[in-house]
Amino acid sequence: MNVRKKINCSFTPLFRGGLAMLLLCLCMASCRENSEIFPPEVVPVTPSDTTAEAENLLLRGFYLLNEGNMGSNKSTLDYMDLTTGEYHRNIFAAANPSVPKELGDVGNDIRIYGSRLYAVINCSNKVEVMDKYTARRLGQIDIPNCRYIRFHEGYAYVTSYAGPVELNPEYKQRGYVAKVDTATFQVVAHCIVGFQPDELEIVDNKIYVANSGGYMFPNYESTVSVIDIASFAETKRIEVARNLHRLRADHHSNLWVTSRGDYYTQPSRLYWINTQTDLLVDSLDIAVSNFHLDGDSLYLYSSAWSNVTMSNDVTYGIVDVKKKTIVSHKFITDGTEQQIQIPYGIMVHPQTGDIYVTDAKNYVSPGTLYCFDREGRQKWNVRTGDIPAHFVLLEE
């Protein structure tokens, strides 16, 4: 079946973890009345003569999940059709006009598994399950304060903070990983981990979980949990650094782990664990908010918040994961990174080498998606929903 036809027919118009970002979301609540969800629409973003190469690509486009402001039910889903050069805004609303409150409150992760598209909606306590071609709703998985999702042999694994959104250094509710049967959308088991678990990665029949303790300032967590998939039991905790967030495994038996630090004297930093020994190896002195692994190149940015200066320090870089060295402190080469206020999402197209970076701007206004070629020169940009954050590629 032709993917382009299916998508065009369907989409034609008819917490970030951590203390600083949680406080920012809460403080901005009074601004939400002036912000709006734009109706579904399609806009051309690239000239027709630049899309011819897409005819030979297996990857036809990508979804972009916009987080939306906490408490405002403003998470939206966009789609970029790389074969037509058209950007489709707010497609979930168009595909599901009868769903109340649309996607819901804070889109935190998005993945494709089999024929389905899964969107983790954090403060709405659910994972929305959709058809990956049409974004039509198939059902939902109920998980409190859910964060990130990965898949393995017919099951989805979802991290959950388990307890309510609450800043409390004496927080008592440990988080867990939920095991979900993707055939029935039912949670079949839980594995307790640390406090406020964020990203997870599956390597060699083990699940690695970054425990943040993000609600427990100043008593952050500092461990990565290791779960044996067969027994679905935590077998080890690996001490890394404070306020962990993201995980990514390379092809050299390394698990790359980001620490957000404490926003005062301990800065954000990048670490790696050997997945054969499950031991922390070393770290690189580079701040990381988000990253994308393309081959042996780890593209990253940081918008590190400081409670000392009350500002974000925005940086970019590339790490060679094989050599374990910082090879560049920028991947945008034409100076247009100055247009980006708060980088918030990142993806690299595995075939074209195009680099996609989103800008969350002031967190309450529509953001912007930027596309750069493999040499780091801006090709185009387009308006998104509020807080554009999470990408997933769609194959033929």
N, C-alpha and C positions, 0 to 999 in steps of 0.2 A: 504494500500500500504506500502511496506517495506521502511522505511525511509533510512536505510543504503544503499540500492541499489540505491535509488534516488540520494543520496548525492554523492556516489562514481562515478556514471555515469557522474554527472555534473561537478565534480571538478577534475577528473583525468587530468593530464597534456595534452594536444594536442601539543581655544586660551585660549585655556586656557584664562580665564579672568584675568585681572589685568595688571598693568603697567610693572612689571618686565618681565613677560613672553612675552608680546608683543614686548618689546625692544629686548629681546633675539632672537625672531624669525626674526626680521628685521635685526639685526646685523649679523645673520648667513647666510644671503642671498648669500654672496659671496662664501660660501662653497658648495652650492647646485650642482655646476657643477661636483664635485667629488663624489656625491652620486648617487645611481642608484635604480631603481625599479627592484627587482628580478622577473624573469618570474614565471608563475604558476608552482608549483611543490608540490609533496606529500612526506613527510618524516615520517618514523616511530619514535615515541618518547617514547613509553612504550613497555616493553616485552609483548608477547602475553598472558603469564600466569597471568598478572595483569588486563586484561580486561574482564575476565569471569564474574565478579560481575556486569558489565555493562549490561549484558543480562537481569537482573531483574530490571533495572532502567527505569523510564518513560522519563528521560532526556537523550537524545542520544548524545548530543554534545553541542558545543557553538561556536558562532561567536565572532571574535575579530576585531574591527575596529581600524586600524592604522591611526593616524591623518595625518602624513606626514608634511613636513615643509611648513610653510606659503609661498604662492606664487610659489610653485613648482609643483602643481597638482600631488602630490604623495600619496594621501590617498589610502590605499588598504584594502581589506577585507580578513581575514583568517578564517579557520574553523578547529576546533579540533573535530575529530570523537572519542568519548569516547568508542564506541563499538569495534573499530579496533585498537585504539592507534595510529592513523595516524593524522598528522598535515598537513592541506592543505593550502598552501600559495597563496595569490593573486588570489582568486577564482573569483572575479568579472571580471577580465580580461579574464579568461578562459571561463566564462559563457556568456560574452558579448564582443566578439572580435571586433565588429563593432562600439562600443561606443567610440567617440573621447575623449581623455584625461582621459579615464576610469572613476574612481569615482570622481576625481576632487581635489579641494583645501581645505584641513583641515576637516577631519572627526571628528565631535564633539559629536555625540550621535548615539545610535543604539537601536532599539526596535522591538519587534514582536507584531503584533496585527492581530488576525484572521489568515489568511493564508499568510500574507504579512510581509516582512522584510523592515523596514524603517531606512535609514541612513541619518542623518543630516550632510550636507556638507557645513560648515560655510561660507567660503569665495567664494565658487561657488554659493552661494545664492540659494540653492535648497535642497530638501529632495528627495533622490533616493528611489523609491519604487520597491521592488523585490519580487519574489516568495520566500517564506521562506525556501523551500527545495532545490531549484536549484540555487538561487541568480540570476536568469534571470530577466532582467529589464522589469518592467511593465509600468513605467512612472515616472514622477517627479512632485514635487510640488514646485513652484517658490516662495521663501520667502527671502527677502534681509537679509543678515547677520544673518541667523538663527542659533539657539544655541542648544536647547533641546526640546524633544518631549514626550508627554504623551497622553493617549487615554481615552475616556469615551463615551459610548453609541453611537458608530458609528462615532464619530468625533475625529480628532487628534488636539491637542493643542500644538502649537510651539512657543517658545519665539524667539523674533527678536530684535536685537539692532537697526534695522530700518535704521540707518545712516551708513556712510562709516567707515572703519577702520581709526581712527584718534585720536591721543593723543591731547586733548584740554580741559583744565580746565573749559572752557566756552562752552562746547558742548551743543547744543540747542535741538538736536533731541531725544525726549524720545522714549523708546522702546515700544513694544506691544506684546500681545499674539495673534497669528492668530488661528482662528477656521477653520478647514479644513474638508470638507465632504470626508470621506474615500472611498465612492463609486465613486466619480467623480474626486478626487484629486484637487478640487477647494477650494480656500479660500472664505469662506462665511461671515466672520465677523472679526473685530479687536477689541481688548480691550487695550487701552493705559494704561501703567503702569509707572514704574520709568525708570531711565537711565540704559542702558545696562543690561537688565534682563537675568539671567542665568537659573539655574535649576527651575523646577516647580514640584509640587506634587498635586494630586487630592485626597481630603478627604471629605467625606460627602457632596458631591455636591458643594464643594468649590475648587477653584484653588488657590494654594499658589505659589507666584513667588518671587524668591530671586533677588532683584535689587542690582547690583554691583556698577554702576558708574565707571567701570573699565577703561574707556578711559579718565576719568576726574581728574586724579591725579593733586593736592592732594584733590580734592573736591569729594571724593567718596560718593556714596549712602549708606544708612544704614537701609533700610526698606524692609519688606516683604509685597507685595501687596496681598490682598484677593479679589478674583473675585467670584461672585455668578454665577454659571453655567447657571441657568435658564434664568437670564436676561443678562448674559454675560457682566456685568458691575463691575467695581472695587468698592467695598463697604467699604474698610478700608485699611489703611497702619499701619503696626506694626513696631515700632521703635526697632531695634535690635542692630546692630553694623556696623562698616564700611566694605565696600567691600565684600558683601555677595556672596555666591557661590552655595553651595549644600543644598538640602532639602531631608529629608527622614522621613516618618511617621511610627510610631510603632503601636502596638496594645493596647496601654495604653493612647490614646488620646494625644500623644506628637508628635510634629513636630520638628525634629532635624535640626538645621541650622548651617552652617559653615560660619565663617568670616575669610577672608584672612588677615585682619588688614591693616596697611598702609606701611608695609615693613620697618618701622623705629622704632618708639617707641610703637606702638600698635600691639601686636602679634596676630597671628591667635588664634581662640578660638571657642569652641563648645557651642551652646545655644539650649534651647528648649522652644517651644511655646505650650500652651494648646489649642488644636483645638476645644474644646467645648466653651471656653470663648474668643479665639483669643487674648490672652494676653501673653506677654513674662513672663516666670516663673523664669528662672535662667540660669546659665552657668557652664561649667566645664573648669578648667584651663588646657586645652590640645589642642595642635595645630592639625589641620586637613586639609589635602589637598583633600582627597577622603576617602569614607567609603563604607561599605557594611553591611546591616542589615541581620543577620541570627538568627531568633527567637528573643531572647532578647539580643543577643550579637552584638554590633556594632563594627566590625573590621575596623580599620582605620590606615592610615599612614599620615605622613606629610613630605613634602620636602620644608619647609618654607624658602623662599628667604629673605635675609636681605640686604637692601641697605647700611647698616652700615658696615657689614663685607664683603659684596659682595660674599656671599656664601650661600649654602643651608644647613639647619640643618635637617637631616633626622631622623625621629622617627617613632615608631609603637605603637599600643595599642589596648585594647579592653575595651569598655564601656558596663556596664550592664544598659540597658535602663529602666528596671523596677525599679531597685534600684537607678538609676541615680548616679552611682559611677564608677570610673576608676578601673577596676579589674586587669588589667595587662598593663605593658608598653612594651610588646612584644608578638607576636604570632608565631614568627619563633624561634625555640628553639635549633637548631643545629649549630648556628653560621654562617650559610650560607647567612644571610642577608648582610654580608660584601661583597658579590659578586654583590649586587644590587647598582648601582650608583645613579639613580634617580627613585624611585618607582613612577609609573604613573597610573596604573590601578589596580583594586582589585575586586575579586568576590569569594564567598564561595559557593560550591556545596551544595544544600539543603539536599541531600540524603547521600552522602559519607562524607561530612564535609571537603573535600579537599579545600585548600585555593590557589587561583591563584593570583599572583602578577606580574605585568609587569615592565620592566626596560626601560626607555627612553634613558638611557646612555647620550650621548652628544647632543641629539635632531636632529642630522643630519645623524647618522648611524643607521643601523638596530638595533632594540631592542631585548629584550629577554623576553620570558614568562616562569615563574617559577611555578611549582606545588609543594605544601607542603601538607602532610597529616594532619589530624585533630590534631595531636600532635605537628605540627610545624616542621616536618622533611622533607627536600627536597626529592621529588620523581623523578623529571625530569625537564629539561628545554629545550627550543627550540628557535631558531632564528625566529623573526617576521619581519614585515615591520618597517618603521620609526615611532617612537613615538607610540607604542602600548598602547591603552587607554581604549576602551569601550567594555564591554562584554554584550552578551545576550544569554541566554540558549535556546536550541531548544528542544521541547518536542516531544514525539513519534507522 
